[in-house]
């Protein structure tokens, strides 16, 4: 056999080597084509698909360029009229009315109880002893066989500490319901618990609307609810949060707090002085 024919004969190893080379060339060509297609798809619309893919995998901090810093211009501030830039409610005055301290009535327990007497001549009953006192007041309304009524009970310690004030409203006679509600509000006014006008208005609105509520207002815990056995009867319970620190004495520092104590000043310890009346000018 000639030498040239022997050189053209391929061994199995040569065939496998050529097959691997052809497969490798085809794989590289296919990868280049797919990479070109993927690059084209990801680059359209200013790279929107590429950015979406990067954000989908959470790699925006690594594969996306950093955002440019904001273009801040530091210069003199120009005064602009606020009316066109802020809502009207934000420009209104902060206080709707002047805040005024009201001097609480300094009354003994018996004097406070006697104030429950009304213009109909109904007198309360006061009992005291062993440093405890109780005040009772009862009034009926209407002429029906089962009249409506108002019952007031106050208990406390001498000389004038009120522990609990309870009003029981029995709205058994429909024509007399409003009279009972008005009498309850008037009894609260006459008894004279120290309250702000806003608290008195809030309490009166709840009583007139016969709305069940439980609130902590100022230093009072108030509960107004109807009885479970009779929906026509309501109970108002007012429990003052008694002051545990005497005026001028620092409170005991609770354990676990810092070494610097806090000295609260209750409103009842403030010395309030009345404003002298201004002389009227002659006209």
Secondary structure, 3 states (H helix, E strand, C coil): CCHHHHHHCCCHHHHHHHHHHHHHHHHHHHHHHHHHHHHHHHHHHHHHHHHHHHHHCCCHHHHCCCCCCCCCCCCCCCCCCHHHCCCHHHHCCCCCCCCCCCCCCCCCHHHHHHCCCCCCCCCCEEEEECCEEEEEEEEEECCCCCCEEEEEEEEEECCCEEEEEEEEEECCCHHHHHHHHHHHHHHHHHHCCCCCHHHHHHHHHHHHHCCCEEEEECCEEEEEEECCCCCCEEEEEEEECCCCCCCCCCCCCCCCCCCCCCCCCCHHHCCCCCCCCCCCCCC
